[in-house]
């Protein structure tokens, strides 16, 4: 039965990349105009939100949100979801009406066409370069000062299939403390289940997203980074471990 599904899974994956390519081509003129100046980022964000929803729903997925606390549109935040799938950034974009700037891997620049706009809209980081990491801080500070929120997947890279949650890196917490902005914990239960990096797995389904009450950072210092990391890590890990659907699928994959 599994071998019968493989051609359909490969075709479904091909449809995803085809959908990305076609929609980027169609949006290219607007994307180019809206990424010339930083002042146009709110309009750029609205367009990207439409794009994210087209990709999510076009792949047969649906979204189900649970917000324990809502965003104040006049404030900046540090969004920190768990990372298990290529769909995670699109889910985050679709959930937020307020503009967010991602800190992302520079490797995506190499993707034809997509990489051109990625370079212009995302704060890129080369984790092997101290100079690159310093540049990320400088650019993130600039965006935060203008009232834009930042999104960083604290795990850095997507963990392997059997890992529930990889150890967190310091970057998101250092920036949040320095600027005194709340951390927004988001839990993505289903992106890895339905669209993992394994091209022979997956299916359409419902992406459940839970946004926990925010973690305040005002009054904290660099000495609090480790405890802040531990607080967020435990919060997300406990949610994932307590979710029967997530754990059932994880155990089956192992």
Secondary structure, 3 states (H helix, E strand, C coil): CHHHHHHHHHHHHHHHHHHHHHHHHHHHHHHHHHCCCHHHHHHHHHHHHHHHHHHHHHCCCEEEEEECCCCCCCCCEEEEECCCCCCHHHHHHHHCCCCEEEEEEHHHHHCCCHHHHHHHHCEEECCCCHHHHHHHHHHHHHHHHCCCEEECCCCCCCCCCCCCCCCCCCHHHHHHHHHCCEEEEEEECCHHHHCCCCCCCCCCCEEEEEECCCECCCCCCHHHHHHHHHHHHHHHHHHHHHCHHHHHHHHHHC
